[in-house]
Amino acid sequence: MRYNNYINGEWKAPSTGEYGVNTSPHDKNEIIGEFPLSGTSDVTEAVAAAKTAFASWKKLSYAQRGVYLKKAADYLKANVEQIGLDLTREEGKTLAEGKGEVLRAASIFDYYAAESLQPVGDVIPSANADTFLYTTRVPLGPIGLITPWNFPIAIPVWKMAPALIYGNTVVIKPADQTPMCVNYVMEALHQAGIPAGVVNCVYGRGSVVGEEIVTNPDVKAISFTGSNGVGLRIQAKAIEKGKKVQLEMGGKNPLVILADADVNKAVELTIGGAFRSTGQKCTATSRVIVEAGIYEQFRAALVERTKSLKVGNPLEADVFMGPCASEAQQATVLSMIEAGKAEADLLCGGEVPADAALANGFYVQPTVFENVGRDARIAREEIFGPVVALFKVENYEAAVELANDTAFGLSSSICTNNLTLARRFTADMETGMVHVNSETAGAEPQVPFGGCKDSSTGSREQGKTAIDFYTQVKTVYMDGMY
């Protein structure tokens, strides 16, 4: 089936007339659909539509805008079975995870629809008794969104929903690997009756579509999630044009396991954080730092549990882990595993599965290394795949020092029954998010999401703090006429 861009309320063929074939990561011979390879003129048309629509969209009340988000949420919930199925076919995460992500996107729309009734400013006492002094928030204008393939519905929605509720219009460029998922988001908003031009989607290569979104003068801000290299290039170009920029990038997230921890629970936290979604999460557990007293016990249990995981067709109910999202991603993960074999000890995994039924897919076995030097590539670089490195430390202080020894600072977790050390950990970690006795992965829509160091640019996504990026503050001094 052939799909088109969504511009100014209509599905439009690309000006280039060119389409790319999207295939399944489980079976590269299975065609998901054909999607536009758009040109610069498609982006300029979408931005112009967003600019025109902004004039009327910003004048609606928050509650009026919230109605469209609520209807979009209802569409996703009503169609969760089909959308979840297609998400799994296109991205490769398990069907349970695919459906869960669709419902998560719906909950984000619902959350920001409810934000339409929340305060957006402050009344501030003035030095002048006759002055009514207050602040309010005003939208920026057309916003450019560049989104990744690993959460192909949830991340577009968690950027789009706050942008829209606060009065902005949107032009989005989805990831090349997962265009169908964003097509469903556009369909949800289209069925909700959102006015023409408020949301626009242009498919195509980053070097063409992304470049024009970033540099077009009528796009007032850019929100990007993806790799550090691409993010920093986007930031440099956007800032040069005077735009606001929000970047969410990599992670090298540590799970610290202290000697008093429940070993079985610690193993399950590691398995879930490292291997669900094939480890393709910026919040995935990548380094597991274990206190010496339980290291051998934990290692044995982790290896046994890892070997028991079923890898296969993500549409099958008993499969724990599906394929990497693309051939390129599989190649990246396998190259990092080869580097690991040269600089650490492989405990399990580390290969492509031997099952002939998986030969046309982009599969990698869940992999565990130990005796990893802190300067090894697998200890320092983001892998974005099902690979975890074990480290043995003598005490809490050594664990925290090692956990913080990274350029990234997105998420961290500790597994312990010691309340004092758990509270110390939340203060000691140089990460934007800290978990106690839960996975490093996972985020709820009502709280801020983001990291420190090279993981983020500082402004947070989701929750009430999203308003800080998508609006600017206006201060009003109001005096009566006497």
C-alpha positions in Angstrom: 0.0 0.0 0.0 1.2 3.5 -0.8 0.9 6.3 1.8 1.3 10.0 1.5 2.3 13.1 3.4 -0.3 14.9 5.6 -0.2 18.6 4.7 -2.9 21.3 5.4 -5.5 18.7 6.3 -5.0 16.5 3.2 -3.1 13.4 2.2 -0.7 14.6 -0.5 1.7 12.8 -2.8 5.3 14.1 -2.6 6.4 16.7 -5.2 9.2 14.3 -6.1 6.9 11.5 -7.1 9.3 9.1 -5.3 8.5 6.6 -2.6 10.6 4.2 -0.5 9.7 0.7 0.5 9.4 0.0 4.2 9.9 -3.6 5.3 9.5 -5.7 8.4 12.5 -6.2 10.7 11.3 -9.8 11.3 11.3 -10.6 7.6 13.0 -8.2 5.3 11.0 -9.6 2.4 7.7 -8.5 4.0 6.7 -5.1 2.7 4.9 -2.9 5.2 4.2 -0.1 2.7 5.6 2.6 0.4 6.2 6.0 1.9 7.2 9.4 0.3 10.7 10.4 -0.3 9.7 14.1 -0.1 11.5 17.1 -1.4 12.2 20.5 0.1 9.1 22.0 -1.5 6.9 19.6 0.4 8.4 20.8 3.7 8.0 24.5 2.7 4.3 23.8 1.9 3.8 22.1 5.2 5.5 25.0 7.1 3.5 27.5 5.3 0.3 25.7 6.2 1.4 25.5 9.9 2.2 29.3 9.8 -1.2 30.1 8.4 -3.1 27.8 10.8 -1.2 29.2 13.8 -3.0 32.6 13.6 -6.4 31.0 14.4 -5.2 27.9 16.4 -3.5 30.1 19.1 -6.8 32.1 19.6 -8.7 29.0 20.6 -9.1 28.4 24.4 -7.0 25.7 26.0 -10.2 23.7 26.5 -11.2 24.0 22.8 -7.8 22.7 21.8 -8.0 19.9 24.4 -11.1 18.5 22.7 -9.1 17.5 19.7 -6.5 15.8 21.8 -9.1 13.8 23.7 -10.7 12.6 20.4 -7.3 11.6 19.1 -6.8 9.6 22.3 -10.1 7.9 21.9 -9.2 6.9 18.3 -6.0 5.3 19.4 -7.7 3.4 22.2 -10.5 2.2 19.8 -8.0 0.9 17.3 -5.3 -0.3 19.6 -5.4 -3.9 18.3 -4.6 -3.0 14.7 -2.2 -0.1 15.5 -0.3 -2.3 18.0 -0.1 -5.1 15.4 1.3 -2.8 12.8 3.7 -1.1 15.2 5.1 -4.6 16.0 5.3 -5.5 12.3 7.2 -2.2 11.6 9.5 -1.7 14.6 10.0 -5.3 15.9 9.1 -5.0 19.6 6.7 -7.6 21.0 3.0 -7.4 20.4 2.3 -6.7 24.1 4.8 -3.9 24.0 3.4 -2.6 20.8 -0.2 -2.4 22.2 1.2 -0.9 25.4 2.9 1.9 23.5 -0.3 2.7 21.6 -2.1 3.0 24.9 0.7 5.1 26.3 0.3 7.5 23.4 -3.4 7.7 24.1 -2.7 8.4 27.8 -0.3 11.3 26.8 -3.1 12.8 24.6 -5.5 12.4 27.5 -3.0 14.0 30.0 -2.5 17.1 27.9 -6.2 17.4 27.1 -6.6 17.6 30.9 -3.8 20.2 31.1 -6.1 22.5 29.2 -7.8 23.3 32.6 -4.6 23.9 34.5 -3.1 27.4 35.5 -0.7 28.8 33.0 0.5 31.9 34.8 0.9 33.7 38.1 -0.5 36.8 39.8 2.4 38.7 41.4 2.1 41.5 43.9 3.1 44.9 42.5 4.8 47.7 44.3 2.0 49.9 43.0 -1.3 49.4 44.7 -3.2 50.3 41.5 -1.3 47.8 39.3 -2.6 44.3 38.5 0.6 42.4 37.7 0.5 38.9 36.2 2.2 36.5 33.8 0.7 34.4 31.1 2.1 32.0 28.5 2.1 32.5 24.7 2.9 29.9 22.0 5.9 30.1 19.8 4.5 29.3 16.4 5.2 26.4 14.0 7.3 23.7 15.8 9.5 21.2 14.0 9.6 17.7 15.4 12.1 15.1 14.4 11.4 11.8 16.0 13.1 8.4 16.3 12.1 4.8 15.4 12.3 3.1 18.8 9.1 4.5 20.2 7.4 5.4 16.9 4.0 6.4 18.4 4.8 7.4 22.0 7.6 9.9 21.3 5.8 11.7 18.4 2.8 12.1 20.7 4.7 13.2 23.7 6.2 16.0 21.6 3.1 16.8 19.7 0.5 16.9 22.4 2.1 19.6 24.6 3.0 21.6 21.5 -0.6 21.6 20.4 -2.3 22.2 23.8 -0.1 25.3 24.4 -1.2 26.8 21.0 1.6 25.9 18.6 1.3 24.2 15.2 3.4 21.3 14.1 5.5 19.9 11.2 6.9 16.4 12.0 9.5 14.3 10.2 9.1 10.7 11.4 12.0 8.2 11.4 12.6 6.5 8.1 12.3 3.0 9.6 8.8 3.5 11.2 6.7 5.9 9.1 3.4 3.9 9.4 3.2 4.5 13.1 3.2 8.3 12.7 0.7 7.8 9.9 -1.7 6.5 12.6 -1.1 9.5 14.8 -2.0 11.8 11.8 -5.1 9.7 11.1 -6.1 10.0 14.8 -5.9 13.8 14.7 -7.5 13.9 11.2 -10.4 11.9 12.5 -10.6 14.2 15.5 -11.3 17.0 13.1 -8.3 19.1 13.9 -8.2 22.2 11.7 -6.2 22.1 8.5 -2.6 23.0 8.8 -2.4 22.6 12.6 -0.5 19.3 12.2 1.6 18.3 9.2 3.7 15.3 8.5 6.4 15.1 5.8 8.2 11.8 5.2 11.6 11.5 3.7 15.3 11.6 4.2 16.8 13.6 7.1 19.3 15.3 4.7 16.4 16.8 2.8 13.2 16.9 5.0 15.0 17.3 8.3 17.4 19.9 7.0 14.6 22.1 5.7 12.6 21.8 8.9 15.7 22.9 11.0 16.7 25.8 8.7 13.3 27.1 7.6 12.9 30.6 9.2 9.2 30.1 9.9 9.8 27.1 12.2 10.4 28.7 15.6 11.6 25.7 17.6 13.0 22.2 17.1 12.4 19.2 19.3 14.6 16.2 18.5 15.1 12.7 19.9 17.9 10.6 18.5 21.7 10.1 18.4 24.1 12.6 19.9 25.9 13.2 16.6 22.8 14.2 14.7 21.4 16.1 17.6 24.4 18.3 18.0 24.4 19.1 14.3 20.8 20.1 14.5 21.4 22.2 17.5 24.2 24.1 15.8 22.1 24.9 12.7 19.0 25.8 14.6 20.7 28.1 17.1 22.3 29.9 14.2 18.8 30.6 13.0 17.7 31.8 16.4 15.5 28.9 17.2 14.8 27.2 20.5 16.2 23.7 20.5 15.3 20.7 22.7 17.5 17.5 22.4 17.0 14.1 23.9 19.9 11.9 23.0 21.9 9.0 24.4 22.3 7.1 27.6 24.6 4.6 29.3 22.4 3.8 32.2 23.6 2.0 35.3 21.8 -0.3 37.6 23.6 -0.6 41.0 22.9 -3.7 43.0 23.9 -3.7 46.6 24.7 -6.8 48.7 21.4 -6.6 50.6 19.3 -6.7 47.5 16.9 -9.5 46.6 18.9 -11.3 43.9 16.0 -12.7 42.0 14.4 -9.2 41.9 17.7 -7.7 40.8 17.9 -10.2 38.0 14.4 -9.4 36.8 15.1 -5.7 36.9 18.2 -6.3 34.8 16.4 -8.5 32.3 13.6 -6.0 31.8 15.7 -3.0 31.7 18.4 -4.4 29.3 16.4 -6.7 27.0 12.8 -5.6 26.6 12.3 -3.7 23.3 15.6 -5.5 22.2 17.5 -3.0 24.4 16.5 -0.2 21.9 15.7 2.4 24.6 17.7 5.5 25.5 16.8 4.5 29.1 17.8 0.8 28.8 20.1 -0.7 31.4 23.5 -0.9 29.9 25.9 -1.3 32.9 25.1 -3.5 35.9 27.3 -2.7 38.9 27.1 -5.3 41.6 28.5 -5.3 45.1 31.1 -8.1 45.6 29.2 -10.0 48.3 26.5 -11.2 45.9 28.3 -10.8 42.5 28.8 -14.5 41.8 25.3 -15.5 42.8 23.8 -12.7 40.8 26.0 -13.4 37.7 25.0 -17.1 37.7 21.3 -16.3 38.0 21.4 -13.6 35.3 23.1 -15.8 32.8 20.7 -18.6 33.4 17.7 -16.3 33.1 19.1 -14.6 30.0 19.6 -18.0 28.3 16.0 -18.9 29.0 14.6 -15.9 27.1 12.8 -16.7 23.8 13.9 -14.7 20.9 11.8 -14.8 17.8 8.8 -13.4 15.8 7.5 -10.6 18.0 3.9 -11.4 17.0 4.1 -14.7 18.9 2.7 -14.4 22.4 5.5 -16.3 24.2 8.4 -14.4 22.6 10.3 -12.1 25.0 12.5 -10.3 22.5 12.1 -9.5 18.8 14.6 -8.3 16.2 16.6 -5.1 16.0 14.6 -2.4 14.1 16.7 -2.5 11.0 19.6 -4.2 9.3 21.8 -1.2 10.0 21.0 -1.3 13.7 21.7 -5.1 13.8 25.1 -4.4 12.2 25.9 -1.7 14.7 25.0 -4.0 17.7 27.0 -6.9 16.3 30.0 -4.7 15.7 29.9 -3.5 19.3 29.6 -7.2 20.5 32.7 -8.0 18.5 34.5 -5.1 20.2 33.3 -6.5 23.5 34.7 -10.0 22.7 38.1 -8.4 22.3 38.1 -6.4 25.5 35.9 -8.4 28.0 34.6 -11.9 28.8 31.5 -13.1 27.0 29.1 -14.9 29.4 26.3 -15.6 27.0 24.7 -14.5 23.7 26.8 -12.5 21.3 25.6 -14.1 18.1 22.8 -14.1 15.6 20.2 -16.8 16.5 20.7 -20.1 14.6 17.0 -20.6 14.1 16.4 -20.8 10.3 12.9 -19.2 10.8 14.7 -16.0 11.8 17.2 -15.9 9.0 15.4 -13.1 7.1 15.2 -10.9 10.2 17.6 -8.6 12.1 18.0 -10.7 15.2 20.7 -10.6 17.9 20.9 -12.9 21.0 20.6 -11.1 24.4 24.3 -10.7 25.5 26.1 -10.4 28.8 29.7 -9.5 29.3 31.9 -9.4 32.5 35.4 -8.3 33.4 34.8 -5.1 31.4 37.4 -2.4 31.8 35.8 1.0 32.5 37.5 2.4 29.3 36.2 -0.4 27.1 34.0 0.6 24.2 31.1 -1.4 25.6 31.5 0.4 28.9 31.5 3.9 27.4 29.5 4.0 24.1 25.8 3.6 23.7 25.0 0.3 22.0 21.2 0.6 21.7 20.8 -3.1 21.6 20.4 -6.2 23.9 23.9 -6.0 25.5 24.8 -5.6 29.1 28.1 -5.3 30.9 28.7 -6.5 34.5 31.0 -4.8 37.0 32.0 -6.0 40.5 32.7 -3.3 43.1 33.5 -3.5 46.8 31.0 -1.0 48.3 28.4 1.7 47.7 30.9 4.5 47.2 32.8 2.5 44.5 29.5 1.7 42.8 28.4 5.4 42.6 31.8 6.5 41.4 31.7 4.0 38.6 28.1 4.7 37.8 28.8 8.4 37.3 31.9 7.7 35.2 30.2 8.4 31.9 29.5 11.2 29.5 25.8 10.4 29.7 23.4 11.2 32.5 19.9 10.0 31.5 18.6 7.4 34.0 20.0 5.3 36.9 18.6 2.7 39.3 19.6 1.1 42.6 18.4 -2.2 44.0 18.6 -2.3 47.8 16.6 -2.6 51.0 18.8 0.0 52.7 16.7 3.2 52.8 19.6 5.4 53.9 21.7 4.3 50.9 18.7 4.5 48.6 18.2 8.2 49.6 21.9 8.9 49.2 21.8 7.4 45.7 19.1 9.7 44.6 21.3 12.7 45.6 24.6 11.2 44.4 23.6 10.2 40.9 24.4 12.6 38.0 21.3 11.6 36.1 18.0 13.3 35.2 16.0 10.4 36.4 16.7 8.0 39.3 14.9 4.8 40.2 14.9 2.8 43.4 14.1 -0.9 43.1 12.7 -0.4 39.6 14.1 -0.6 36.1 16.2 2.3 34.6 13.7 2.2 31.7 10.2 3.6 31.9 8.6 7.0 32.2 5.2 8.2 33.1 3.6 11.1 31.1 2.8 13.3 34.1 6.4 13.8 35.2 9.4 15.4 33.5 11.6 13.3 31.2 15.2 14.1 30.4 18.8 13.8 31.4 22.0 15.5 32.4 25.5 15.8 30.7 25.4 14.7 27.1 22.0 13.0 27.3 19.9 16.2 27.0 20.1 19.9 26.4 18.4 20.7 29.7 14.8 21.4 29.0 12.5 18.6 30.0 9.8 16.8 28.0 6.4 15.6 29.3 4.6 16.6 32.5 3.9 20.2 33.4 7.4 21.3 32.6 6.8 20.8 28.9 5.2 24.2 28.9 8.7 25.8 29.4 9.9 24.7 26.0 6.7 25.2 24.0 5.8 28.7 25.2 7.4 31.9 26.3 6.3 34.0 29.3 4.5 37.3 28.9 4.4 39.7 31.8 1.4 42.0 32.0 1.2 45.3 34.0 -2.4 46.4 34.1 -3.4 49.8 35.5 -6.9 51.3 35.5 -7.8 54.6 33.8 -8.8 57.2 36.3 
